[in-house]
């Protein structure tokens, strides 16, 4: 039996979109970290080894270490936006 390619569900994609909408530069560091934990969990559920999950993990560490001095917030939103676009296309193609 061949290994079936893991596919994103509409629920996972909707959850990711909701988290992305909630995530803003104005949130406190703690709120950003909590939201990123949720984003990371969704991305890892979709695909544990994806570049998206890895990149979010890296940025999470940066935010955790540098806190208010962390200045790479656009990278976080860009990774999430790219993941949403990618998985949205994947969902449409099935």
Long-range contacts (C-beta under 8 A, 24 or more apart in sequence): 6-46, 6-47, 7-90, 7-91, 7-94, 8-46, 8-87, 8-90, 8-91, 9-91, 10-91, 12-42, 12-45, 12-46, 12-87, 13-84, 13-87, 13-88, 13-91, 15-42, 16-42, 16-43, 16-80, 16-83, 16-84, 16-87, 17-84, 19-80, 20-77, 20-80, 20-81, 20-84, 23-76, 23-77, 23-80, 25-73, 29-63, 29-67, 29-68, 29-70, 32-63, 32-73, 32-76, 33-60, 33-63, 33-64, 36-60, 36-63, 36-76, 39-80, 43-83, 46-87, 50-83, 52-79, 52-80, 52-82, 52-83, 52-86, 55-79, 56-80
